[in-house]
């Protein structure tokens, strides 16, 4: 059996299995984000490796606080020491262990292993392992001392979108036309486990199988001279190195590349466009399949087209053994050589995804109302995350839920019965039943991943939010909140979930645009197979082979890597779709199938006996090479991705049939911000929301001003909807009140003496809050008696702030000494009755609870002496 990691047999398994999620889990999102930024800007150099230990030098640049906020979700004070941000040169060595932890030695002042320099070095290893020299690593003592000193015919359906007629003509439809395309922008969203890199800044797919100079250097001198003649380069007197440099300079000029591409024949342009959209890297076998599915020609014609394209350096041969592709195990990984479209060519030829337009007006059998059109809203997800986070605050969890779940399903966890979810949300291995097909071959159902929220938590969230969200959205939101560490396990004696104190400011404050981009970037790279497991809702089961001991026979991170690559590949293709056009989803799905029918199981097709597969309810494995069966699994996966996460992020507007089938989608304005790095402008869609029907015209700008809906519950708590438009109101209320989670699907706040006193002590003026409550209780917005009462209570407390408090008709309890009081507190409920101690032995107690306390003392044989002055 071929091992996709065979070329890296000399590298220890701990380094091979290292993932970005492991870095985030150990170092935290804040430290990992800053370390990834150092890696991205090239601050790591002089890398070396010896066994499982890597070392290098990290040159920390001078990053301003504003830049630091951008890369740490706005939480710069958390987990980040100021000394690590100090510009300078740091020597760091990291030894990675088999349990995904590491031991780091660094010349910074950080005492633990989770410093940004160690994170930057590990990100450098994941991104560019070939840059690490295998040699002797400095010891810990040495480090310590260093511290000091056009169209493709579609045979399947007439609705299938055509390929671009020319590569150059497709530029007019491309969403990747960026005014900054001349700049060398480093990818903001790197796909460390894929054959392609999706660049969120310029909407392009960038290869990772070597530079153009490396690929040209592998050609013979005669081949280089032939390419040079295509670009009118004089070859007389030039040696091989000079030819490589001259050709590379020409390919880096986009206008020259487009001019040469215009001379290609139609079939050659189609093949180049298809190969680019498929990721830019493909083996001969995959190219023959691609050519057959798009009806580009016979195998002989394919070879002719390849020769024509390679003579212009539009595609080149590249060795996998000299790249990260062998380690990734993507398409063509079982071959030594593969075809690749150089990065410079892909940047110059902005190939757009061909689509079939969907007419909403003429669909639905002439009844447009029969279609469910759902518009994507830009910051609604962040507001929903805030509401869910507040609902999770204080949720009791078992201590085992804190256990490290980075290892996924590749370990046994105790559970009461097979197939039932345990307390950490990981199902135990589910064996086949005796009558179930496949029971005799030792296969089993794949258990749930470790980041799957437990059912009781989801039920609690649905009750708190008044069933406002679907279970799928709640699972997505909880995983996102945990990944970003906005919700985290508390360190108190009673294990419960806690929320960052500045969660509202992060998610709805002025920096929410940066937070949205940062959260999307981390979600895009998240390693989990939760989306694969969600196919159970579509009647598709994930199965795998199991060991004699009943454990899944899967490599660590195998499913996570497949799902992460599929998610990023599909997102990269969607980013290249045209704007402001409804795209027919069935046609788009068939186009994805013809590009790569194995995008969910890239590695498995290389094995004679796959490790895992997808099957129907009756137990028959689905065959991805057959379009009807592909649509039952991969087609559902694509639909769920678009109408689920991409719609929730505000990227795609969707059109659903009455039975909730996805019919069409369209890129929303937010797609340009998240997928293409286009700066946010005021041209984004304005969402008009009605809150209690209170809409008034803004006399100054002619826009819509929304009066916030503030209600008071029976417990005299303020309730406020969690929507982006309410941020200023939320900020104002949270200055003076205590946060009380969620009630009736709204944010809940309570006025207390401590919160009001703390706000007034900080110099906060209550005038804006008083004015807000007066307006909320005005007849224009529905006169509210409860708000008026709450306002009167607030005004009374403010008026009495700083004055002596006089108690009248109070009940006093006096004890002989403090020892008696401690004894009473241990055996009675006296602590619940005390209002305020006036003296160490004199207490003011609740009048309504005095009789109950006296009766309790009498039952214990401690009859108190009572004085009734009123009598």
N, C-alpha and C positions, 0 to 999 in steps of 0.2 A: 504494500500500500504506500502510495506516495505521501510524503509528509511535506506540507507546504512550508514548514519551518526548517526543512532539511538543510538549506544553504546556510543557516545560522546555527548549525549544530554545536559550534564552538562557544556560543553565547549561553550562559546559564539561563535556565527556565525562568528564574525570578525576573530577569531583565526582559525576556521575551514576552512575558505575560503582563508586564507593567502597563497600566492604562492611565489615561488622564483622570478617570474617576478615583483611582488609587491616590493620586497626588492630592486631589480635592478632599478626599476623606481624611487623610492624615494631616495635611497642612491647613485645611479650611479654605472656603471659597475666596476669602479676601487675600490671603497669602498666595494661594495658587494663581489667582488672577494677575497679581503683580509679577510673580515669577514667570508666568506665560508671556507677559508683556516684555520683560527683559529678554526672554528667548526670541521673541518676534523681532525686536529691534537689533538683534545681533550682538547683545552684550556678553554672550557666553563664547569663550574661545579657549584654545589650548586644551581641548578635551582629550582625555585618555581613559582607557579601561583595562582593568585586570580582574578577570573572573567576573564576579557580580558587583565589583566596586568600580565606580566611575568618578572622575575628578575633572576639574577645570577651573578656569578663572572667570569671574563675573565682574565686568566693569559697569558699575551702577552709574547711570547718567543723572543729571540734575533734573528731577521731575517735580513740577510744581504741584501744590496741593490740589489745584483744580484737576490736573491730569490724574492724580492719584484717586480722586473721587470717581472719575470716569471708569477706572479699571477695578474698583472695589465696591461697586453697587452703592457708592455713597457712604460706606461704613468705614471710613478711614481709621477711627479710633479703636476699632475692634480687632484684636488678634494681631495688630501690626505695631511693632516697635519702631520708634522714630529713628533709631540707629541703623535700621536696615535700609532706610531710604536715603541715608547719607551718601553723597557721591563718593566713589572710591573704587579700589580694586580689591576683590575678595577672593581668597583661595578656598575652595570648597571640595570636599570629597564625600561621596555617598555610597554606602554599601546597602544594596537592596536585598531584603530577606524574602523567603518563600511565602510568608504570610502577608505580603504586600506592604509591610512596614519597612522602615529603613533607619540606618544609623548614619548620621551626618556629622562631619567635623568642618567647621567654618571659622574663618578669622573675624567674623562679626561678633557682636556682643551677645547674640542670642544663645541661650544656654541649652535649649532643646533642639530636636532635629528638624522642626518644622519652620525653617527660615526661608525667606524668599530666594536666597541664593541656591539652596538645595533644590527648591522647586524649579527654579530656572534651569538648573543643570539637568534635572530629570525630564523636563519638557524638551530640552535640546536632544536628549537621547531618544525620546519617542519620535521626534520630528526628523532628525538627521543622524541615525546611528552610524552611518558610514564615515562620519567626520571624527569619530572617536578612534584614537590610535591605541592599538593593543600593546601595552607596554607596562612597565613597572609604575605603580602608583605611589606617591609620597605617603608616608605613614602618618599616623595621627600626631606623633611627636613632631614630625617635620612641619605639619600644618600649624601646630601650636606655636612652634618657633617662628614660623613665617608671619604669624599674627603680630609678633613683637617687632621685629625688624621691617435650385428650382425644384420639377415634381418627380417623385419616385412613384411608379405605377403601384397601386394598391390592389393586390389580388383578393383581399378579404372583404372589403366593403367600399362602396362609393363614398361613404361618409368619412373614410379615413383621411386625415389631413395629408396633403402632398408635401414632399420634401421641397426645400427652396430650389427654384430653378437655377440659381447661381449662388455661390457663396457670397459674392460681392453684393448682389441685389438684396440679399436678405438683411443687409445692414439697415435698410430703411425701416424694417419691422422690429429690429432688435431693441430690447429693453436695456441693453448694455451700453448704449451710447452715453458716455459720461464726459462732461466737459473737462474732466481731469484725467482723461485716458492717456495723456502724454506723461503723466507722472508715474513713477515706480512705486505703486502702493502695495505694501506687504499685505497678504491675505489676513483679514480680520477674523475669519472663521475657518480654522484649519481642520481638515479631515485627516487625522493622524492614521486612521485605520482603513483608508480607501485609496484606490488607484488614482483618484482625482481629488483636487482641492477646490472647494467652492469658495470663491472670493466674494465676501459680502460687500466689499467696497466698489467693485467694478463689474459684478455679475458675470464672471467668467469662470471657466473650469480650467484649472491649471494642473498640469501633470507633475508627478513627483518621481520620474524614473530617470533622472539625470538631466544635465543642462544641454543646450544645443551644441556647445563646444565639445562636450564629452561624446555625444553621438556622432558628430562630424569627424572627430578624431579617430573613430573606429573604422571609417571608410578608407578605401585605397586612394592613392594619389590620382589615378585616372578618374575615379568617381568624383572626387572633389573638383577636378578641372572641368568635368562636364557640368556640375552644378554652377561653377563660377561663370561659365559661358552663358548660362541661362540668365544670369544677372549682369551680363556685360562687364565682367571683371577680367582684366588682363591677367593671364596666368604666367606670362613669360617672366622668368626669374624669381618666381615665388616658390618657396618650399612648402611642405605640408602644413606646418604651423602657421605660416603667413596666410595660406589659403583658408584655413579654418577661421582665422581672425577676420579676414575680409568678408567671407560668407556670413559670419555671425553678425557683423556690422550691417550688412545689407538686410538681413532678416529682422533686425531690430528697427528698421524703418517701415512703419505701417503702410505708407503710401506705395513703397516699392513692392511690398507683398501683395497689396490689392491689385496693382498693375499686372503683376505676373499671374495672379489668380484669374484675371479677366481673360487670359489667353487659353485657359483650360477648356476642354470639351465638356458638354453637358453631363455625361455620365461620370466624368472625373470629378466635376464639382459636386455632384450628388454624393459620390462615395466619400469625398472629403468632408462634406457637411454631416453625413450620417456618422462617420467615425468621430468627428468632433463632438457631436451631441451625445454619443455613446460613452464619452469619457476621454477620448483622445488616445487611448491605449488598448490594443487588441492583438490577439494572436492570429495566425493564419487560419486556424479552424474557426475562430469566432468571426473573422472577416468573411469567410465563405458563407457562414450562416446568416450574417447581416446582409450580404449581397443577395442571397436567395430570398430572404423575407421581404426585401424591398425591390426585388425583381430588377436588379442592376445589371445583370448579365451572367454569362456562364463562367466557370472557373478560369477558362483561358482568357476571357475578357477581363476578368478580375486581375490576373497577373499583368496584363497590358496596362491597366489603369494604375496599378501599384508602381510599375516601372516609370510611367509618365509623372506621377506625383513625386516619387523619390528623386527623379532627376532634377526637380525644382526644390528639393529639400522640404516639401510640404509634409511628407511622412518619411520617417527614418527608422532604421532598425536600432533597437536598444537592447542591451543585455540585462536580463533581470538580476543576474548574480551581482551586478554592480549597483544595485538600487534597492530601495526599500520594498519594491513590489514583491520580491520573493518572500519576504517576511509577512506581507499582508495576505498573500494567497488569493489574489483576485483573478479575474478571467485571464487565461493564458499563463497562469502561474506554473503550470506543469511543463512549460517549454522554456528553453534557454533564451530564445529571442522572441521579440514581439515588435509590432508596428506601433509607432507613436507619432502623433502630430505635435511638433515642437510648440512650446509655450508661446514663443514669439509669433507664430502663425495664428494661433488661436486668439491672441490678443488683437491682432490686426483684422482678422475676419470674424466679425461679430455675427455668428450664426444664430438665428432665432429659431425657436421651436415652431414648426408649421402646425396650424390648428384648423379645425372646422368650426365655423361660427354657429352659435346657437341663437335663434331668434325667440326671445321671450314673448313678444307680442303675438306671434303666430303659433305658439306652442300651446299645449294643454287642450287640444281639440277645439281651438278657438276660444277657450275660456281661460283667460289669463289668471283669473282668481283661483283657478284650480291648482296653480303652482304656488309653492311656498318659497318666496324670495326672502332670503335672510341677508341683511347687510352687515358687513363687518365694521365694528367700531374700534377706534384706535386705542383708547386707554381703558375700555371697559374691563379687560382682563385684569389689569392692575387693581381696579376697584373691587372686583370679585375676589381677588387674592387677599386683599385686606380684610374683607368680610369673613372669608373662610379662616384666615389666620386668627382673627379675634375669636371666632367660634371654637378654635382648637386650643386657645389659651386656657391652661388649667386642666386639660383633658388627662385623666389618669391613665397611665400605661403601666404595663408590667416591666419589670427591670430587664427582662430578656429582650425587650424591644430596642434597648440601647446597643445590643450586640452588633458587632461589625458585620454588615451584610454585603460587603464588597465581593465576597467570594461567590455570590450567586447561588445556584442550586447545587453546586458540586460538593455538598457535604450533607450529612444526615442531621436532621433536627427532630427532636422528640415531638410526637403528636399522639393524641388519643386513639386515632384510627386512621388507616390509609385513606388519602384523598381529602381529609379535612384540614382546614387551615389552622395553623397554630397561632400563638399569640403574636409572633412577629410577622405574620402575613405570608409565610413561606409554606406552601403545601408540601406535605411529604410525598415521596414517590408514589405514583398511582399505578399499580400493576394491572395488567390485562386480566379480564375475567376469563374463565375457562371457555365460555362460548364466544368470546370476542375474537374476531380475526386478528391474527398476529400474536396471540397468546403463546403459541408454540415456539416462536422465533426469539423469545426473550426481549420483546419490546415493551415499552411503557409510555404512559402519558407524561409529558414534561411538566414538572411542578411550577408553581407560580414563582416569580422573582422576589428577591428580598425587599424591593422597594414598593411592593404592592400593599396599599393600606388595608388594614383589617376591616372586615364587614361591620363590626360594631362601631368603629370610628366613622365610617361612611353613613351609617344609620343616624348617628348622633349629629353629623353635619346636616343631613337632610331635614331632621327635625328642627334644628336651630335656624336653618335658612328657609323654612316653610316650603320644602320640596321645590325650591326655585331652580336647582341645578340637577342635571342628570348624573347618574353614577359615573359615567365615563368622564365627565368634566371634573367631578370631585376627585377621582383617582389622579387625573392629570394635575390638578391644582395642588393636591397634597404632596405629590412627588416633586413638583416645582418648588414649593415652599421649603421642603426639606433640603433639596439640592442647594438652594440659595442660602440656607441656614437662617431664613427669616423665622421659621419655626424650628425649634431645637429642643432636645430633652433637657429638662431642668436638673439642677444639681442639689435639689432639696432632699430631705429624708423621704418625702412622699414623691415617688417618680411621676412626673407629669410633663406635658408639653408647655413650652413657654414661647412667647413672641417677642421679637426685638422691640425695645421701647420706642424706637423711631420708625416703626414699620409704616405708619401713616405718612410720614414725611418722605420716606423712600418711594412708596408706591404711588402717592398722589401729589407729592410736592413739586416744586419747580424743576427738580432734576429728574422727573419721571421719564422723560424721553431717553436719557442716558441709561436709566435703569431698565427700561423696556428693551433697548438694544443689547444690553449686557446679559439680561436674563435669556433673551432669545439665542444669543450666541452660545451660552452654556447649555441650553436645552438642545440645540442642534447637535452638539457634540456629546450629549449625554449617552452613556453606555448602559442600556437596559433593553430587555426584550419584552417589555410590557405591551407594546403595540402588536407584537406577534401573538401574544397570549390573548389579546382582545379579539382575535379572529374566532375564538370559541363562540362568541355571540353570533357569528355567521355560519355556524355549523361546521367549522373547520377545526380539527384537533391537531395539536402539535405532538408528535411522537418521536421517540428516540430509542436507541438500543440501550440496554442496561447491563450492568455487570452481574456476575453470579450472586453478589451480595445485595442486589436490588437497587443499586445506585445508577444514576444516569451516566452513560458512557460518552461524556462530552468533555471537551477541553474547557478549562476555565476561561470564561469570556467569549466562547465561541458564538453563542446565540446573540450576545450583546453586540459583538462586532458586526455580525450580519445585519442586525436591525439598524444599528447606527449608520452603516454604509448605505443601506437602502433609504433611510430617512434623508440623509444628506444628498444623495444622488437625485432623488425625486425633487427635493427642494431646489437644487441647483437647476434642474430642467424647468421647473415652474417659474423660476426667476427669469428665464429667457423667453417666456411667453409674451405675446403682445399685450399692451395695456388697453383698457377701455373697450374690450371686446369680450362678449360672453363666449366661452370656449365649451364646445360640446364634450362632455366628459367621456362617454363611451368611445368616441373617436380618439380622444387623447389617450385613453387607457390602451387602445389597440396600438397606437404609435409607440408607447412605452414598451409594449410586448415585442414589437418588431425590432426595437433598439436592443433590448436584452431581456429575453424571457426568464433568465435565471438571476434577476437582480436580488431576489430574496434568498437564493441558495447558491451563491457564486462558488463557494468552496466545495459544497457537497457533490457537485457534478464531476469533480475530479476523482472522487473515491469510487472504487468498485462496489463498496457497500457503504452507503451514506450513514453518517452518524445520526442525523435527525431528518424528518420529513413531515409533510402536511398531508392529512388524509380526510376523507369525507366521513360522515357519521357511520356508514356501513363498514368502515375500516379499509377502504381501498385507497392506496396512496395516490395523490394527485400528481399528474405529469405536467410540469411547467411548459414543455415543448408543445403541448396541445392547447390552442387558444381557449376553447370552452372551459377546460379545467384550470387554466391559468387565471381566468376571470373569477373563478370561485374562491381563489385564495389571494393571489397577488392583486387582482382587480379590486377585491374588497379592501385589501390593505391600503391601496392608493386612495380609494373613496373615503375611507375612515380618516386618513391623514388630512385630506383636504377639508372635509366637512367637520372635522374635529379640531386638532391643534392649529392648523393654518387659519381656520376661520376664527378660532378663539383669539389667536394673536392679532387679528385684525388685518390679515394679509389677503384673504379671499372672500368675496361675496359669493354666495351659493344659491342655486335654484334646486329645490327638492320636489319630487313627485308626491302625490297624495300618500303613497306608501313609503315615504322618506327615502326613496332612491335618489342618489345624486345625479342630476341631469346636466348641469352646467356650472361653471364657476368663472369668476372674473377677478383679476388682480385689483385690489383696493389701493388707495394712495399709500397706505402704510407699507405695502410691499416694497415700494421704492426706498423707504427708510430702512427696513430690516434686511431686505435681500440684496439691494443694489447700492446701499450706502449713500443714497441721495439725501441731502440735507432737508430737514423738515421745513416746510413753508406753510404759509397761511392758506394755501390752495387745498389743504386736506378737507375731506368731506365734513361739513358741519352737521352734527347730529342734533335734531330738535327733540328734546325729551319733555314730556308733560308730567309734572309732579303735582298731584292733587288738582290738576286742571288750572294751575296758577301760572299763566303766561302773561307778561306785560311787554309792551314795546319799549325799547330803549331809545329815548328821545335823542341821545347824543350821537349814536352811531347807526341807528336804524336796525340794530340786531335784536336778538331775543334775550331778555333777562329772565332767569328762572328764579322764582322765590323758593328757597329751600323748605321742604316739608319737615317741620319739627313737631313731634307728638310727645305726649307725656303718658307713660304707662300707669297702671294702677298703683305701682310701687313708687310713684313719683320719680321715675327715671326718664331721662330724655332719650328719644329714639330718632335716629337720623339715617336716611338712605345712604348707602355706600356707592356714590357715583362720582366721576371725576369733577363734575361741576360743583360739588359741595366741598372741595378741598379747603377753601378759605374758611368756611363755616366750621368744618371739622377741626381745623387748626385752632380756631378761636375757642371752641368749646373745650377742647382737650387741655387748654391752658388752665382752666379753672375747675375741672371736674375729674372724677376718677373713671377710668375705663372699666366697664363691666361686661365686656364680651359682646354677645349678640343676643337680641331678643326680637321675636316676630320678624326675623329676616332683616333686621336693621342694626346699625351700630348703637350700642347702649352706653349711656353715661349716667353717673350719679353725682350729685352735689354733696360734698362732705366738708366738715369744718377743716379737716387737715388739708385737702386739696385747695380750698379757697384761701386758707391762711398761707400756704406755700406760694400760691400765685401772687397774692398781695405782698408777701415778703420779698418777692423778686422784683417788685416795682411794676407789675402788670396792672394796667388800668382796666377796670371792669366796664367802663362806659360802652365800648363796642358790643360786648355781650348783652348788656341791658338793652341797647338799641335793637339788636338782632331779635331778642325775645319779644320786645314790644311790637316789632313789625310782624313777627310770626303769629302773634295773637291778635293782630288787627283784623277788623271785619273784612277788609279787602281780600284776605287769604283764608277766610273762614274763622270767625271769632272762636277762640278756644279758652274756656274757663280754666282748664287744667294748666295751660301755659301761664295764664295770669296768676294763678296760685303759686306756681313754681317761681315766677318772676318776683312775686311779693316776698317769698321766702328768701330768695337771693338778695333782694334789696335790704331786707331786715338784717341778714347776716353781715352784709357789707357795712350797714350803718352802725352795727355794734362791734365791728372789728377794732381791736385795740382798747376796748373799754373793760371796766370791771364787770364781771358777771355776777348778778345777785340772784340767789335761789330763794324762792318763797314757797311755803307749803312743802318743804323738802323733808324726806325721811333720812335720818342719820343713824349710823351704826357705829358704836364705839366699843373697842375691845381693850383688854388690859394691856397687851403688848403685841409686838409684831409676831411673836411665836404663836400666840393664839390665832392670829389672823392666818398664818401659814397652815395651821392645823385645820381651820375651818375651810380654807381653800382646797385642802386635800380630800375632805369628806363631804362637803356640801357644794352647791352651785352658787356660792356667794360671788364668784368672779363674774358670772353672767348678770348679776343684779347691781353691781357697782357702776355708778355713773362717773364719779370722779373722787379721788382721794383728797380730802381737805387737810389731812394730817396723817402721819404713818399709822396712827391708831384710830382715826376718825374718817369714816367713809360716807359719801352721799350715795344712797341707793335708790333704785327705782321704786316709786311709791306703789305701783301696781304689783310689784313683786315682793313687797315687804311681808305681806301675810303668808305667802308661800314659803318664804325663808324662815319665818318664825315657826311655822308648823314643822318644817324640816328639822330645825334645831330641837324642838320639843320631842320629836320621835327619837332623836339620838340622846335624849336625856340631858340636853343642855338648854334649859328654859331660860331665855334671856329676860333681862329686866327691861320693861317697856315704860316709856313716858309718853303720854298723849297730851301735849301742851294745848292742843285745840280744845280738849275736853276741860 
